[in-house]
Amino acid sequence: MPRITPNLWFDTQAQEAAEFYVSVFPNSKVTNVTNYGDAVPDRAGTVLTVEFELDGQPYLALNGGPQFTFDEAVSLSIACADQEEVDLYWSKLTADGGEESQCGWLKDKFGLSWQVVPAELPPLLNDPDPGRARRAMEAMFKMSKLDVAAVRAAADNG
């Protein structure tokens, strides 16, 4: 099967965004930068695309202009091992103009949506005990950054 590479459309910030993302995630790197040529005179010599990897997953960032912007219809999800990882990625991705949302969602300073999810959350939300699952879901709905201990406590205190 061919490798699927997410393509992210930016106005002019593709290189800045790629460099930011590779600074946030370990085992990540920028792998290639291409520039506009003379065929697009108003952008000649500026960055066209930036290829980068986040922990081995390839991405392509494109400076395509202001016609399209990110919205919550597409997000990147981070499966965090524990609360420490949730806190780390939450703080890095909301820094310098990122915006907190709800239920573990945020937008980074470039407007890209992320879900920062502790590994323990899906089993709590899908607990075979419907009351426990409901209490976990209700607790999650009240949060911006997810606090797995608080969700677990809510699930357990029925």
Backbone as a chain_set.jsonl record, in Angstrom:
{"seq": "MPRITPNLWFDTQAQEAAEFYVSVFPNSKVTNVTNYGDAVPDRAGTVLTVEFELDGQPYLALNGGPQFTFDEAVSLSIACADQEEVDLYWSKLTADGGEESQCGWLKDKFGLSWQVVPAELPPLLNDPDPGRARRAMEAMFKMSKLDVAAVRAAADNG", "coords": {"N": [[0.849, -1.181, 0.0], [0.534, 2.261, -0.765], [2.292, 4.916, 0.914], [0.628, 7.203, 3.004], [0.519, 10.627, 3.102], [-0.1, 13.335, 5.096], [-1.052, 16.548, 3.991], [-0.489, 19.881, 4.652], [-1.883, 23.015, 4.42], [-0.653, 26.227, 4.244], [-0.518, 29.82, 4.482], [1.901, 31.526, 4.255], [3.58, 30.397, 6.102], [4.767, 27.828, 6.144], [7.414, 26.758, 6.499], [8.168, 27.815, 9.0], [6.152, 26.649, 10.576], [6.653, 23.869, 10.202], [9.229, 23.687, 11.319], [8.594, 24.387, 13.932], [6.851, 22.23, 14.675], [8.621, 20.009, 14.478], [10.28, 20.662, 16.561], [8.68, 20.225, 18.732], [8.0, 17.486, 18.874], [9.642, 14.423, 19.625], [12.209, 12.605, 17.793], [11.941, 13.715, 15.235], [12.091, 15.561, 12.133], [12.995, 18.01, 9.63], [12.917, 17.258, 6.252], [13.121, 18.097, 3.602], [13.137, 21.038, 1.595], [11.489, 22.998, -0.761], [11.51, 25.588, -3.23], [9.544, 28.234, -4.682], [9.641, 28.765, -8.173], [10.507, 30.718, -11.094], [8.128, 30.626, -12.47], [6.076, 31.476, -10.917], [6.059, 34.505, -10.424], [5.59, 36.432, -8.33], [6.149, 35.023, -6.066], [8.596, 33.856, -6.417], [11.54, 32.233, -5.403], [10.758, 32.076, -2.753], [9.639, 29.906, -0.056], [8.052, 26.992, -1.155], [7.247, 24.265, -0.551], [7.571, 22.228, 2.394], [8.924, 19.35, 3.496], [8.517, 17.117, 6.137], [9.055, 15.065, 9.061], [7.268, 13.636, 11.726], [8.095, 11.83, 14.305], [8.682, 9.733, 12.479], [6.412, 9.712, 10.82], [5.521, 10.975, 7.743], [4.952, 14.354, 6.62], [3.703, 17.052, 4.655], [4.153, 20.432, 4.206], [2.674, 23.189, 2.73], [3.059, 26.277, 1.188], [0.534, 27.817, 0.134], [-0.966, 30.087, -0.059], [-3.507, 32.497, 1.026], [-6.067, 31.433, 0.605], [-7.203, 29.129, 1.777], [-7.879, 27.895, 5.045], [-7.2, 26.341, 8.23], [-9.597, 24.299, 9.985], [-11.685, 22.825, 12.563], [-12.589, 20.501, 11.408], [-10.638, 18.799, 10.593], [-8.153, 17.271, 12.461], [-5.164, 16.605, 14.343], [-4.314, 13.866, 16.27], [-2.881, 13.147, 19.392], [-1.705, 10.428, 20.995], [-1.202, 10.097, 24.179], [0.992, 8.769, 26.644], [0.64, 9.214, 29.364], [-0.391, 11.489, 32.034], [1.683, 13.3, 32.306], [2.787, 13.469, 29.718], [0.529, 14.515, 28.404], [0.375, 17.045, 29.638], [2.851, 18.125, 28.816], [2.718, 18.215, 25.916], [0.415, 19.734, 25.623], [1.163, 22.205, 26.773], [3.277, 22.976, 25.069], [2.019, 23.14, 22.537], [0.019, 25.031, 22.915], [1.426, 27.286, 23.368], [2.603, 30.63, 22.714], [0.381, 31.868, 21.378], [-1.383, 29.808, 20.79], [-4.615, 28.206, 21.155], [-6.772, 27.105, 23.69], [-9.321, 24.651, 23.687], [-12.054, 22.539, 24.137], [-12.486, 19.38, 25.869], [-9.959, 18.193, 25.491], [-9.062, 19.266, 23.117], [-7.248, 21.58, 21.076], [-5.989, 24.517, 19.407], [-3.082, 25.179, 17.615], [-0.577, 27.799, 17.297], [-0.656, 28.251, 14.59], [-3.159, 27.658, 13.806], [-3.86, 25.019, 13.429], [-5.677, 22.178, 14.423], [-5.522, 20.082, 17.286], [-5.785, 17.058, 19.131], [-5.218, 16.154, 22.34], [-4.657, 13.405, 23.999], [-4.892, 11.286, 26.759], [-3.755, 7.912, 27.137], [-5.316, 6.374, 28.822], [-7.88, 7.376, 28.65], [-9.783, 6.532, 26.435], [-10.506, 3.783, 27.224], [-11.87, 4.385, 29.63], [-14.031, 5.929, 28.718], [-15.337, 4.05, 27.261], [-16.161, 2.143, 29.018], [-17.471, -0.973, 30.191], [-19.452, -0.729, 32.086], [-22.19, 1.204, 31.957], [-22.87, 3.461, 33.537], [-20.46, 4.229, 34.698], [-18.993, 4.879, 32.386], [-20.572, 7.007, 31.457], [-20.248, 8.907, 33.54], [-17.514, 9.403, 33.3], [-17.45, 10.543, 30.726], [-19.055, 12.839, 31.143], [-17.428, 14.224, 32.948], [-15.178, 14.698, 31.324], [-16.296, 16.421, 29.405], [-16.381, 18.822, 30.756], [-13.864, 19.828, 30.761], [-10.932, 21.554, 29.527], [-7.943, 21.113, 28.894], [-7.238, 17.72, 29.27], [-7.602, 15.92, 32.277], [-6.634, 13.114, 33.458], [-6.714, 11.8, 35.933], [-8.793, 13.119, 37.239], [-10.927, 12.483, 35.552], [-10.954, 9.708, 35.858], [-11.53, 9.585, 38.626], [-14.101, 10.705, 38.645], [-15.461, 8.756, 37.161], [-15.245, 6.598, 38.899], [-16.637, 7.393, 41.148], [-19.509, 6.827, 41.56]], "CA": [[0.0, 0.0, 0.0], [1.339, 3.484, -0.776], [2.327, 5.692, 2.148], [-0.272, 8.358, 2.98], [1.181, 11.774, 3.703], [-0.951, 14.507, 5.277], [-0.575, 17.81, 3.428], [-1.008, 21.003, 5.432], [-1.86, 24.241, 3.61], [-0.384, 27.468, 4.967], [-0.401, 31.005, 3.64], [3.339, 31.706, 4.031], [4.292, 29.956, 7.295], [5.045, 26.384, 6.099], [8.711, 26.41, 7.093], [8.076, 28.134, 10.42], [5.305, 25.634, 11.205], [7.367, 22.586, 10.208], [10.3, 23.782, 12.315], [7.939, 24.341, 15.242], [6.374, 20.883, 14.952], [9.743, 19.1, 14.743], [10.829, 21.003, 17.878], [7.737, 19.749, 19.758], [7.928, 16.035, 18.928], [10.933, 13.743, 19.491], [12.445, 11.782, 16.599], [11.308, 14.445, 14.136], [13.06, 16.333, 11.359], [12.678, 18.549, 8.305], [13.659, 16.422, 5.304], [13.322, 18.744, 2.306], [12.482, 22.333, 1.361], [11.542, 23.443, -2.157], [11.137, 26.99, -3.397], [8.858, 28.636, -5.905], [10.517, 29.195, -9.255], [10.117, 31.905, -11.859], [6.778, 30.456, -13.022], [5.195, 32.247, -10.03], [6.981, 35.621, -10.192], [5.422, 37.14, -7.059], [6.636, 34.159, -4.974], [9.871, 33.261, -6.832], [12.577, 32.196, -4.38], [10.206, 31.822, -1.419], [9.366, 28.494, 0.212], [6.842, 26.384, -1.699], [6.88, 23.131, 0.298], [8.504, 21.716, 3.395], [8.653, 17.971, 3.877], [9.043, 16.862, 7.473], [8.576, 13.861, 9.726], [7.011, 13.652, 13.158], [8.315, 10.46, 14.772], [8.629, 8.811, 11.35], [5.246, 9.959, 9.966], [5.8, 12.115, 6.869], [3.988, 15.43, 6.385], [4.133, 18.07, 3.713], [3.58, 21.756, 4.451], [2.633, 23.931, 1.476], [2.699, 27.699, 1.204], [-0.371, 27.938, -0.999], [-1.665, 31.363, -0.059], [-4.527, 32.685, 2.064], [-7.393, 30.973, 0.187], [-7.725, 28.085, 2.651], [-7.383, 27.909, 6.417], [-7.559, 25.155, 9.007], [-10.713, 24.322, 10.925], [-11.737, 21.635, 13.402], [-13.018, 19.314, 10.66], [-9.464, 17.938, 10.54], [-7.251, 17.486, 13.585], [-4.162, 15.582, 14.586], [-4.502, 13.338, 17.618], [-1.666, 12.664, 20.05], [-1.993, 9.411, 22.009], [-0.206, 10.327, 25.232], [1.14, 7.641, 27.563], [0.222, 9.545, 30.728], [-0.702, 12.902, 32.26], [2.902, 14.084, 32.072], [2.842, 13.753, 28.274], [-0.579, 15.436, 28.096], [0.788, 18.379, 30.089], [3.965, 18.574, 27.979], [2.277, 18.6, 24.572], [-0.563, 20.817, 25.759], [1.856, 23.477, 26.996], [4.048, 23.349, 23.876], [1.155, 23.472, 21.402], [-0.774, 26.243, 23.183], [2.352, 28.411, 23.58], [2.771, 31.68, 21.7], [-0.81, 32.174, 20.595], [-2.295, 28.683, 20.63], [-5.888, 28.405, 21.855], [-7.407, 25.948, 24.304], [-10.723, 24.428, 23.38], [-12.622, 21.678, 25.172], [-12.379, 17.92, 25.709], [-8.635, 17.814, 25.021], [-8.77, 19.877, 21.82], [-6.625, 22.901, 21.056], [-5.439, 24.98, 18.135], [-1.754, 25.751, 17.805], [-0.451, 29.192, 16.838], [-0.9, 28.298, 13.146], [-4.566, 27.36, 13.589], [-4.073, 23.585, 13.247], [-6.316, 21.566, 15.588], [-4.903, 18.893, 17.868], [-6.424, 16.389, 20.254], [-4.171, 15.665, 23.232], [-5.481, 12.389, 24.65], [-4.173, 10.276, 27.533], [-4.091, 6.541, 26.733], [-6.318, 5.814, 29.721], [-9.211, 7.946, 28.417], [-10.738, 5.714, 25.676], [-11.119, 2.706, 28.012], [-12.827, 4.947, 30.589], [-15.224, 6.355, 27.993], [-15.976, 2.845, 26.715], [-16.274, 1.169, 30.102], [-18.665, -1.812, 30.055], [-20.466, -0.209, 33.012], [-22.654, 2.444, 31.324], [-22.83, 4.574, 34.482], [-19.057, 4.636, 34.804], [-18.656, 5.532, 31.121], [-21.287, 8.289, 31.409], [-19.594, 9.833, 34.474], [-16.234, 9.781, 32.698], [-17.765, 11.455, 29.616], [-19.516, 14.107, 31.717], [-16.257, 14.916, 33.498], [-14.369, 15.149, 30.197], [-16.956, 17.55, 28.752], [-16.16, 20.037, 31.548], [-12.433, 20.15, 30.747], [-10.169, 21.939, 28.337], [-6.899, 20.086, 28.927], [-7.762, 16.547, 29.965], [-6.99, 15.511, 33.54], [-7.064, 11.721, 33.51], [-7.039, 11.43, 37.322], [-10.129, 13.653, 37.537], [-11.901, 11.684, 34.797], [-11.018, 8.413, 36.54], [-12.23, 9.784, 39.894], [-15.523, 10.882, 38.336], [-15.985, 7.455, 36.752], [-15.263, 5.706, 40.063], [-17.486, 7.924, 42.225], [-20.893, 6.754, 41.125]], "C": [[0.891, 1.239, 0.0], [1.252, 4.205, 0.571], [1.42, 6.906, 1.993], [0.4, 9.484, 3.744], [0.189, 12.92, 3.862], [-0.274, 15.754, 4.71], [-1.271, 18.948, 4.158], [-0.799, 22.287, 4.65], [-1.671, 25.45, 4.525], [-0.4, 28.625, 3.979], [1.077, 31.153, 3.271], [4.188, 31.098, 5.154], [4.698, 28.487, 7.286], [6.357, 26.03, 6.785], [8.708, 26.686, 8.595], [7.267, 27.072, 11.165], [6.04, 24.297, 11.294], [8.482, 22.6, 11.253], [9.739, 23.763, 13.734], [7.528, 22.915, 15.585], [7.531, 19.921, 15.237], [10.434, 19.431, 16.066], [9.955, 20.464, 19.011], [7.841, 18.242, 19.945], [9.302, 15.401, 18.765], [10.991, 12.926, 18.198], [11.808, 12.404, 15.365], [12.348, 15.294, 13.421], [12.427, 16.905, 10.098], [13.531, 17.76, 7.325], [13.918, 17.084, 3.954], [12.564, 20.061, 2.253], [12.615, 22.642, -0.121], [11.046, 24.884, -2.213], [10.347, 27.187, -4.681], [9.904, 29.068, -6.923], [9.956, 30.422, -9.952], [8.719, 31.811, -12.448], [5.742, 31.196, -12.175], [6.013, 33.472, -9.578], [6.834, 36.307, -8.831], [5.896, 36.313, -5.861], [7.997, 33.538, -5.281], [10.899, 33.375, -5.706], [12.064, 31.972, -2.967], [9.856, 30.341, -1.28], [8.032, 28.076, -0.381], [6.377, 25.25, -0.786], [7.988, 22.816, 1.295], [8.048, 20.307, 3.731], [9.282, 17.748, 5.246], [8.434, 15.585, 8.024], [8.374, 14.145, 11.201], [7.039, 12.206, 13.615], [8.106, 9.442, 13.656], [7.453, 8.994, 10.408], [5.541, 11.164, 9.071], [4.612, 13.085, 6.771], [4.569, 16.333, 5.314], [3.401, 19.361, 4.064], [3.745, 22.566, 3.169], [2.291, 25.382, 1.745], [1.849, 27.96, -0.032], [-1.101, 29.261, -1.087], [-2.813, 31.377, 0.939], [-5.909, 32.104, 1.741], [-8.019, 29.969, 1.155], [-7.094, 28.188, 4.031], [-7.845, 26.636, 7.122], [-8.865, 25.385, 9.75], [-10.757, 22.98, 11.644], [-12.201, 20.382, 12.669], [-11.871, 18.317, 10.496], [-8.584, 18.298, 11.73], [-6.242, 16.36, 13.635], [-4.29, 15.161, 16.038], [-3.186, 12.793, 18.152], [-2.092, 11.69, 21.136], [-0.884, 9.481, 23.055], [-0.195, 9.167, 26.223], [0.549, 7.949, 28.932], [-0.041, 11.05, 30.838], [0.509, 13.788, 32.009], [3.046, 14.434, 30.593], [1.723, 14.694, 27.859], [-0.151, 16.86, 28.432], [1.881, 18.96, 29.198], [3.476, 19.061, 26.617], [1.257, 19.726, 24.61], [0.162, 22.161, 25.898], [2.641, 23.913, 25.766], [3.141, 23.819, 22.744], [0.263, 24.688, 21.649], [0.11, 27.468, 23.377], [2.28, 29.404, 22.414], [1.561, 31.883, 20.794], [-1.704, 31.004, 20.29], [-3.543, 28.921, 21.468], [-6.409, 27.099, 22.412], [-8.844, 25.864, 23.841], [-11.293, 23.556, 24.487], [-12.353, 20.218, 24.844], [-11.035, 17.482, 25.136], [-8.248, 18.377, 23.675], [-8.104, 21.231, 22.018], [-6.285, 23.255, 19.622], [-4.065, 25.548, 18.433], [-1.714, 27.162, 17.199], [-0.644, 29.359, 15.332], [-2.35, 27.977, 12.79], [-4.88, 25.889, 13.367], [-4.635, 22.991, 14.537], [-5.634, 20.269, 15.983], [-5.827, 18.352, 18.951], [-5.306, 15.764, 21.086], [-4.855, 14.716, 24.216], [-4.624, 11.411, 25.452], [-4.661, 8.877, 27.156], [-5.204, 5.941, 27.586], [-7.74, 6.305, 29.407], [-10.15, 7.043, 27.611], [-11.314, 4.532, 26.462], [-12.121, 3.213, 29.054], [-14.129, 5.331, 29.894], [-16.013, 5.178, 27.423], [-16.126, 1.754, 27.765], [-17.541, 0.331, 29.918], [-19.802, -1.411, 31.005], [-20.94, 1.136, 32.455], [-22.628, 3.646, 32.258], [-21.422, 5.13, 34.632], [-18.624, 5.396, 33.54], [-19.314, 6.91, 31.033], [-20.609, 9.309, 32.322], [-18.243, 10.304, 33.934], [-16.455, 10.8, 31.58], [-18.2, 12.822, 30.143], [-18.35, 14.902, 32.291], [-15.401, 15.489, 32.369], [-14.972, 16.385, 29.537], [-16.732, 18.868, 29.487], [-14.726, 20.541, 31.468], [-11.99, 20.773, 29.433], [-9.071, 20.897, 28.195], [-7.428, 18.924, 29.763], [-6.911, 16.217, 31.193], [-7.479, 14.094, 33.794], [-7.407, 11.286, 34.93], [-8.429, 11.925, 37.688], [-11.205, 12.884, 36.787], [-12.064, 10.319, 35.466], [-11.791, 8.53, 37.849], [-13.735, 9.95, 39.661], [-16.166, 9.556, 37.957], [-16.181, 6.545, 37.962], [-16.253, 6.132, 41.138], [-18.948, 7.97, 41.798], [-21.774, 6.563, 42.272]], "O": [[1.905, 1.264, 0.698], [0.247, 4.103, 1.275], [1.444, 7.567, 0.956], [0.802, 9.314, 4.895], [-0.317, 13.432, 2.864], [0.917, 15.982, 4.921], [-2.497, 18.972, 4.266], [0.323, 22.612, 4.26], [-2.442, 25.66, 5.461], [-0.304, 28.416, 2.77], [1.462, 30.935, 2.123], [5.407, 31.271, 5.152], [4.957, 27.938, 8.356], [6.401, 25.089, 7.577], [9.198, 25.87, 9.375], [7.649, 26.645, 12.255], [6.048, 23.664, 12.349], [8.656, 21.629, 11.989], [10.347, 23.185, 14.635], [7.827, 22.437, 16.679], [7.432, 19.099, 16.148], [11.105, 18.572, 16.637], [10.438, 20.268, 20.127], [7.776, 17.764, 21.078], [10.056, 15.786, 17.871], [9.966, 12.604, 17.597], [11.208, 11.706, 14.548], [13.351, 15.698, 14.009], [11.457, 16.363, 9.568], [14.734, 17.604, 7.535], [14.832, 16.682, 3.235], [11.47, 20.178, 2.806], [13.708, 22.564, -0.682], [10.275, 25.333, -1.365], [10.465, 26.416, -5.633], [10.924, 29.662, -6.571], [9.042, 31.076, -9.45], [8.172, 32.823, -12.886], [4.654, 31.509, -12.659], [6.587, 33.474, -8.489], [7.83, 36.72, -8.237], [6.03, 36.845, -4.76], [8.505, 32.761, -4.472], [11.108, 34.445, -5.134], [12.857, 31.702, -2.064], [9.787, 29.616, -2.272], [7.007, 28.717, -0.146], [5.246, 25.267, -0.3], [9.165, 23.099, 1.068], [6.926, 20.097, 4.191], [10.424, 18.136, 5.49], [7.427, 15.09, 7.518], [9.192, 14.804, 11.843], [6.11, 11.444, 13.343], [7.444, 8.422, 13.848], [7.486, 8.479, 9.29], [5.785, 12.259, 9.577], [3.448, 12.688, 6.831], [5.78, 16.365, 5.099], [2.177, 19.376, 4.2], [4.833, 22.618, 2.595], [1.332, 25.676, 2.459], [2.366, 28.281, -1.102], [-1.781, 29.532, -2.076], [-3.062, 30.382, 1.619], [-6.836, 32.27, 2.534], [-9.237, 29.961, 1.335], [-5.918, 28.527, 4.164], [-8.758, 25.95, 6.665], [-9.202, 26.516, 10.101], [-9.949, 22.095, 11.36], [-12.204, 19.299, 13.255], [-12.105, 17.127, 10.284], [-8.304, 19.471, 11.98], [-6.442, 15.297, 13.045], [-4.365, 16.003, 16.932], [-2.469, 12.073, 17.458], [-2.764, 12.077, 22.091], [0.224, 8.99, 22.842], [-1.247, 8.647, 26.594], [0.016, 7.058, 29.593], [0.072, 11.785, 29.856], [0.362, 14.918, 31.543], [3.388, 15.567, 30.253], [1.945, 15.587, 27.041], [-0.294, 17.77, 27.615], [1.849, 20.143, 28.86], [3.779, 20.182, 26.209], [1.238, 20.578, 23.722], [-0.183, 23.132, 25.224], [2.67, 25.101, 25.449], [3.459, 24.793, 22.062], [-0.201, 25.313, 20.695], [-0.401, 28.577, 23.535], [1.941, 29.045, 21.287], [1.706, 32.05, 19.583], [-2.705, 31.171, 19.592], [-3.532, 29.742, 22.385], [-6.483, 26.098, 21.699], [-9.503, 26.882, 23.629], [-11.037, 23.812, 25.663], [-12.037, 19.863, 23.709], [-10.97, 16.511, 24.382], [-7.206, 18.008, 23.133], [-8.361, 21.932, 22.997], [-6.293, 22.4, 18.737], [-3.893, 26.308, 19.387], [-2.71, 27.644, 16.657], [-0.781, 30.482, 14.847], [-2.73, 28.017, 11.62], [-6.037, 25.534, 13.142], [-4.125, 23.269, 15.622], [-5.227, 19.472, 15.138], [-6.555, 19.104, 19.6], [-4.538, 14.941, 20.586], [-5.539, 15.151, 25.143], [-3.729, 10.775, 24.897], [-5.846, 8.682, 26.886], [-5.954, 5.087, 27.113], [-8.708, 5.695, 29.862], [-11.262, 6.8, 28.081], [-12.519, 4.291, 26.377], [-13.116, 2.542, 29.33], [-15.211, 5.084, 30.426], [-17.205, 5.295, 27.138], [-16.21, 0.572, 27.43], [-18.579, 0.867, 29.53], [-20.967, -1.718, 30.754], [-20.186, 2.108, 32.473], [-22.38, 4.761, 31.8], [-21.219, 6.343, 34.687], [-17.967, 6.433, 33.628], [-18.688, 7.871, 30.586], [-20.414, 10.457, 31.922], [-17.876, 11.468, 34.095], [-15.74, 11.798, 31.493], [-17.754, 13.851, 29.635], [-18.293, 16.121, 32.135], [-14.95, 16.632, 32.447], [-14.242, 17.298, 29.151], [-16.881, 19.933, 28.887], [-14.404, 21.578, 32.048], [-12.587, 20.55, 28.379], [-9.23, 19.915, 27.47], [-7.998, 19.129, 30.835], [-5.681, 16.233, 31.148], [-8.59, 13.887, 34.281], [-8.312, 10.472, 35.114], [-9.171, 11.224, 38.376], [-12.288, 12.655, 37.327], [-13.184, 9.832, 35.622], [-12.619, 7.673, 38.156], [-14.545, 9.392, 40.401], [-17.285, 9.26, 38.378], [-17.165, 5.81, 38.039], [-16.666, 5.31, 41.956], [-19.539, 9.044, 41.692], [-22.991, 6.476, 42.107]]}, "num_chains": 1, "name": "protein.A"}
